[in-house]
Each structure stands twice: as structure tokens, then as C-alpha cells.
Amino acid sequence: MTVPAARLPRIRPALLQQAHELAAKEGGSALAALQRVAGLDDADFLDELGRAFAFETLTMDRLRDLQPAFDRLPFNLALERECAACRDADGRLWFVFADPLKPALLEWAEMRLGDAFSPALARRDDILAWLHRLEGDLRAMDGVVGEATAAASGEKVEEISLRAIGEDASPVVKLVHSTLYDALAAGASDIHIENDAQGIAIKYRIDGVLNLIAQSSGREMAEQVISRIKVMAELDIAERRVPQDGRFKVLMRGREIDLRVSIMPGVFGEDAVLRILDRQQLADELRGISLEGLGFAGDDLAQIRKLAREPYGMFLVTGPTGSGKTTTLYAAISEINTGQDKIITIEDPVEYQMPGILQIPVNEKKGLTFARGLRSILRHDPDKIMVGEIRDAETAQIAVQSALTGHLVFTTVHANNVYDVIGRFMHMGVDPYSFVSALNGILAQRLVRVNCPHCAEAYAPGPQLLADSGIAPASAARYDFRAGRGCGHCRGSGYKGRRAIAEMMLLNDEIRERISTRAPIRQVKDAAARAGVRSLRESALDLVRQGITTLEEVNRVTFVA
């Protein structure tokens, strides 16, 4: 993008050239130099810039009428580049900036926000004052709620607003607070603060994928950021040689959010990972949730519902951390929670409170483990039980016995697919005959990112990608290949949201016989194939055929057969 020629005598091309030369000679910005050589006051200079570059201009009064759009442009980036994304009363998106002599800034905004925004000029001081004034209003509200919440819970709650500190706060405190705010606004599940030889890198995990957000140079800054996080989590700031775990709470717009902190020593210093547990957001997402909303295919959905409505037995859900296992079980239990059955759960932690259900949090420090809690649950006359995770042989044995004695047991276990679950239970010493007698079915699931609906377009994958994906060129015509090009709605990633894919195995007599006789897994897979079990890969490729996701995403999440 080139700077357009001026159309008013007060800001002519020659004047622009003079300003650039003056800035190069004396240092400082070309914009300030232009105002000096033009001899204009602030108000007139802004008007002249707007006319010269054909941009609308906004005064402070007009800025006050706009609402921030930090979901499109995070606060720390807005502050760093001295600009803002905001919306007016009609929902129109504006990009407000101060310096039209930096064409790269507008190009960056086009990449960041997409095409559907209106550029506007405002004074730099007005933009910064608008941000700080907005922060002051939100901070005042957060402070009132924060005092009440902290008093009620007896816990220390850190206030997180756009800038939950004063102007005299240190750069480290400002960086940590703005990082937390932006991560929460972006819907991140984790914040990674990584040290390297130059300084630190800040990454957010959004939709299961890490995104590099910012980098800061300087070893001293890196150490101070980690120390600040340790202080917030009440960890030992002097200990830098061993891992540490802690937690703290923040208050954002009157909502309490838990953050679990893991500090790990490395070659260049300590790294930190903050896991965000926004129970209110989860409650909002799960309120009224049904299994349809998770995106399962029709056949898989019917089988999940069948398993959830069995009178007794065990329903196992497997997958890695973050694959949506707990959400699936919550949705299934919510659908069968009619009030006629006693439903008890034991979880670590209780992520969402479901009405009409007794939920027990694991507390290993006090001796309340999954196994001990499960034994006590059985004496509480339950009809249906949810065990958050089977981690050891004792819990596995009790869960199997519970399913055999007339209870419907929902539980999760970490494994790669439905067949690996069998090996996990055999390795735990569970009797295979008891296991298959108790087991009704196994669901293995993953979450795949789906194409952004705002920027998805058709594309033709290359021969190498097709070969790497195990797709013959002759069969490529059966696929509707689409991919997002990246826009402001998807933060430039091309993906917006995730959808569940499933590998569903309901046990029949043949599969039970193979497992109970400890037949090789190959024979179990053959029996499952005859029963119509589809792999995770096949489920994911169905989404590619429908244009819902990309081959690259499917290859990232599933193995090529």
C-alpha cells in the first residue's frame, strides 16, 4: 500500500517529503514532524489528515460512544500499536489509528480484522485516554464485585480488567495482567510462557492449537514475569530448580475464574503453563447442551444415546486430555437426568455443577481418592455413577464390580483408540470375563477444528498432500475440499470452533468372546469391522467430504491408515 497523494494545500506531497526528511534527521515520528512543518494545532491537523488521506476522523466524544472489540484486536496489541478495534451502536466495526504515514499498520489491520471494517483517524492521546478511561470504568465495577466475592469465599481473588493496575505499575505487572485478560477474552484454554535464549514467548492454546501471541526480549524481564506468576500462585519465588504447582483466582467482569499454574525448570530458565478453568463459561456452554450440539455423526449419536440409556453396565469414553470426554459425559447425563434416578459423580475437579446430581470432588490430600470415593458412593444407593477418570487398578476393579451389580457407570480412561482401552484394563489386572460382562460400549473421540464460515473457500489439495493423506487421486472428486483463508473472525487461522469425531464400538457376542479369551487385537479389530465400527480417521474424512474441515487438520488429529 502506498501513501495517497494529498489533495489539500495544507498537506501537499512536498510537505510529506519534508516531514520524512526531518524525522530521519532528528529522530521521532514522521507524523509529529508533519504537524510541525504544517504549523497546525491538534484539532486542525486531525481534520487535514482525514481530508488528505480520505479517512473519517473521530474526536474523543465520538470515541466514547464506541464499544471495544477486544475479541477482534486484543488489548495488548492495541496498546502496543496505539490503535483500537471497536463497534458502534449499529454493530459496525471500526479500526481507529493515529498515524496514516505508517501504511504497514493498515495492512496489518486488514490481515488481522479481515475486510469488513471501517478505518478512522483519531489523535494518539485520545486513543490511549479512551482505553484507560474504559479500563477505569470496568475496574470500578470489578472492584465492587471483587470485594464481595472475596469476602464470601475467604480466598484472595486477583482482579483482571483491561489493565487492573494503575499507570505507575511496573511493566512486568502490566504484561502479566494484559496477557491474562487477552487470553480470557480470546477463549484460550491454556497460557504458555516459554523461556529461550533471548527472552520469553507467550502462546495461547485456542481450539487445541498453540498460537504465538507475543515475544519479549531480555532475560531479566523473563525472570520477573515468572516471579510475578509465582507470587500470584503463592509459590516459592526463590526455588528455581524443581517443578512447582499452584493455583490462583482472578475476577473478570464479576466472574471468578480459576487458573492452575505449573512451573517447570528448563535450560534457559523456568517455563510456566496456566490452565484456565472458567466454570461460568463452561456452565454457559453446557446449559441446555445436548449431544447434537457436539457435532457427532447421526449413527454415532444414536449409539451414544443407546449406551446412556442402558439400565446397567459400563460406558467408557477414551481420548487424550482436551478431547472433550467430560463434556460428552455431561451432555449424556444431562439428557437422562429426569429426576427418577439417583445420579452421583466423582470428579477431579468438578468442572460444572449439574442440578439434581450429587457431585463429589476428589481430594487426595485428605485421602478422598477415586477408589475410596467410589466405595462410599455404592453405599449411597445410586442408580447411575460417573467416575471422572480411571487411573489405577483399584478404581478399575470397583468400577467393573459396580457395573456388574446393577449400576450404570459412566467413566473415562486415557487411551488412543477403543482397542487400546482393552489393553489398559488387562494391564490393570482386571479379569477379562468380568470386564466384557460389565462393558456395554467404548467411545473414542477427538476434536477437530472446523473451517471458519466467514472465509472458507474451495481449494485443490496438491498430489503430495493427497498421497500423505492416503487418498487416491481418482477418489478426490468425492471430496468437497474447502479451507479458510484467514480473517478477523478466526484470528487469521482459517478455523473457527471444533467438532467431535467418534470411533464407536458396541460390544456384541463375537467381540466379547474375542476379548474374554485374550485373542490378538487383530482378531478383535476384524470382529469390530464386521460389526460396523468406523475408525476415527474415517469419521474425520467424512467431515472433509462435506467441506467442514481440511485434510491438514485431519492429518494433524488422526493417523493415516
Summary of the structure (lengths in Angstrom):
residues: 561
radius of gyration: 28.3
end to end distance: 46.7
largest distance: 91.8
contacts: 1792
relative contact order: 0.07
helix: 43%
strand: 24%
